[in-house]
Amino acid sequence: MPKIIFNHKILNKKELKFSVDNRAFLYGDGLFESVKIINRKPFNLEVHLKRLFSASTLLDLQISASKKDFRNKIELLIKENKIIKGGNLKIIVFREKGGKFLPENNSTSFLIMSEKSETNLFKLNKNGLALGLFRDQLKPKGTLSNYKTISALQSVMCSLDARKKAKEDCLMFNSENNIIESSNSNVFYVKNKVIYTPKLLEGCVDGTMRNYILNLRNLDFNIIETEVKTEDILNADEVFLSNAISGIKWVSSIEDSEFPQQNVSQLLIEKINQLV
């Protein structure tokens, strides 16, 4: 039986009970982080915790644990669930019950879950992703858009649109019709040996893997954060996605435009694995 941690206590997964007045359920009032486990260790954990605590300040969520508490609980949970190599981890923080849109208080509960994974290090996909373009719902620009909230209907709608179009994912747009990300990943493209990615002010998630790529040293490429127009990415030499769990995902097509190159994607994933 998988173990979880709920408010500092270790429980069997089936033991966890939620009330119908839970604010996560009623209002999506909370945050989450998805973390990859490599060699029994949570990869890039400090960046995840920094984003979690920064978002909690924005939302006036009073987390009842310190970063050190999270580190210790995560280490314990990995051991309890017998994860000896690769795995995935999810941290969820949500406001306690009470109130309607206006909460009665800002105290929180937190939940940590983990599971084993068949992969340990990051591995580039052999078959490139086929992406569509999701324009039905534009994502607003603003600080909240940079964080991972549990109210994720924008990504849900984007994923549903991808399924209708028989695509593996879709790219989303902001309120100015610029491309910002996919349903679950940041997006990058390469043109004339320069890597481009949407800047945070455009409304994309402040992805932990995105940050990791931006901070890589000794690359033969400059990386520029910018506004991304549809024609820019459709005329790229190479396109790839990034997120905390998959690392780098090579994109082979966006609608009718094809991108056979994967040189930079392969280079980046090898570089990241060397630094693990």
N, C-alpha and C positions, 0 to 999 in steps of 0.2 A: 504493500500500500504506500503510494507516494506521500511524503511529508510536506507540509507547508509551514510557514511561520506567519501567525496573525497576532499583531500587537505583542511582540516579544515571546509568544508561546508557540511551541512546536505542537502541531496537530496532524492527525491523519486527514487527508484531503476531504474525506466524506464527513468528517466531524464539523466542518465549517458551516455555520448557519447564518443567514442574513435576514433581517427584518424587512418587511414590505415598505417601510418608511426610510430605507437606506437612501441617502442622497446620491450615491453613485448610480443607483438604479433609477431614481426619480428624475434627476437633473443632469446626470453625467458630470457631477461636481467632484472632479479629482484629476489626478495625473498618473502617468505610468512611464516606466522605462523598460526596454528590452535589452538584455545584456547577453553576449556570447561567452560561454565558458570554454577556455582552451587550457588543456593540461591541468584541469581541476581548478583553474583560477579564473575569476571574472575579468574578461578583457576590457581595458579602458574604463574601469569602474569609477575612477575618480572624476572623469568627465561626465559620466552619467549622473553621479551624485551631485556634482556642481549644478548641472542643469535642473535636476529635481528640486534642489533647495532654492535655486533662483526662481523657478516657476512657482514654488509654494509661497514665496514672498510676494510675487505679483498677485496671487489669488488669495492672500491672507489666510493661508493654511498653516496651522501650527503643528508641525510634525513632532510627534512624541518620541523621537529617537534622534540621536546625533549621527553624523557620518560614520564615526567609529562604531556605533551600535550596528549600523547597517553592514559595515564590513564584517564584523564578528558574526552577525546572524547569517549572513550569506555564506561565510566559510563553514559554519555549523550545518547549514541546510545542504550544501554540496556534499558534505561528509555523510549526513543522515540518508541522503538519497543515493549514496554509493556511486557518485559520478566520478569516474577515475580518469577520464580524458575529456571528451567534448560534451557540451550540453548548452542549454538555453535557460535563461533566468528572466523572470518578470517581477518588477516591483510596482505595486499599485498603492497610491495614497489617496484617500477620499475623506471628505468632510463628514463629521458625525451627523446623525439625524437631528431634525428640528428645523422648523421654518419652511417657507415655500421658496420663492426665488431669493428672498432675503433670509440668509441663515440665522438661526438663533445663536450660534456660536461658531468659532473657527477651529475647534479641536478636531483631530483627525484619527483615523485608524489606518494601519498599513498592512499590506499582505505581500508576502514574498513566496514565489513558486519557482520550482526548477524541474528540469527534465533532461534525460540523457539525449544525446544527438549522435547520429551515425558518423558525422564529420567532426574532426577536431580542428585542424587548421582551416583557413579560408581556401576555397577552391573555385576557380573560374568555371562558369557554365560552358559546356562544350557547344551547346546549341544556343545561338543568340536569341534574346528575347524579342518578340514581336509586339510593338506598342501601338496603341491608338492615341487619339487626342480627345480629351474629355472637356467639353465647353459648356455643358448644361448648367453647371453650378460653379461660379467663380469664387475663389478663395480670397477673403479680405486681407489687405495688408495691415499689419499691426503687430505689436510685441507678442500677443497671445498666439499668433500663428507660428511663432518660432518654437513653441513648446509642444510636448506630447500630452494632450488632454484625453481623458477617456470618453469625451464627447466627440466621436470620430466619424460623424455621418458624411462629411465631405469625402473621406477616403472610402467609406462604404459605397457611396454612390459612384465614385470613380471605378471601384472594383466591379460593381454590377455592370457598368457601361462597358468595361473591358470584356466581361463574359458575353454580353450581347453581341459584341463585335468579333468574338472569337479571337481576342488578343490576350496576352498574358498580363498586361497592365496597360494603363493609360497615363499620359502626362496631363497634369492639371494646370490651369491658368489662374492668374490673379485678376483683380478688378480692372486692371489696365490691359488685359489680354496678353500678358507676357507669360511664358512658360516658367513654372517654378519648381515642380517636383512631380513624382508619380504618387500612386496611392500609398506607398510605404517606403519610398526611397528618395534621396536627393539625386539630382541629375547633373551630369557633366557632359561636355562635348569637346572634341579636339578639332582644331582647324589650323593648318600650317604650323604644327608643332607647338601650339599654345592651347592650354586647357582652360575652358570657360565653365563657370557654374553660376547660377543665380545668386545674387547677394541677399543677405538676410532681410534687408529693407523691402525686398520684393514679396515677402510673406512665406518663404519656405521654412521648413523645420530646421532648427539649428542642430543638424545631425551630428552625432558623435563621430561617425566614420567620416563624414564630410570634414569635420575639424581635423581628424587624424591625417587625412590626405593633404589638407591645406598646410599642415605643419611638418610634412615630410621634408627631409633635407637631401641635398645632393641629387635632385632630380634634373634631368636634361630638358625639362619643360617649365615654362612660366605658367602660373595659375592665376587667372583673373576672375574676380567676382563682378558680375555685371547684370544688366537687364538682358533677358534672352527672348528674342523674337522668334516666331515660328520659322521664318525663312532662314534664320541663323542656324538652327539645329538641323533643319532638313538638308542643309548644304554642308554639313560637317563631314570630316574625314572619319571620325569615330565617335560613338556615343556609348556611355555606360552609366549605370545607376550605382548608388552606394547606400548601404545601411549597416546597422550594428551586427546583425545576425549573418547576413550573406557576404558582407565585405564589399566585393565588386561584382556587378552583373553586367556582362557585355550585351549591348543592344544591337541586333542585326537589322532591324527595320522599324520605321515609324510610318504607319500607314503605307504609302507606296514607295517611300524612300528607303534605300537599302544601305547598310553600313558593314561591309565585309571585314574591315580592319578591326583587330582586337589587340594590337601591339601594346598600346598604352595600358589597357586594362590588364593584360598579362604582366606587364612590368610592375604596375602598382601592387597587384596582389602578391607577387613574389617579394616585393620590398616590404610589405606589411608583415608577411609571414616570417621574414628574416628578423624582424624587430620584436616578435612575440616573445 
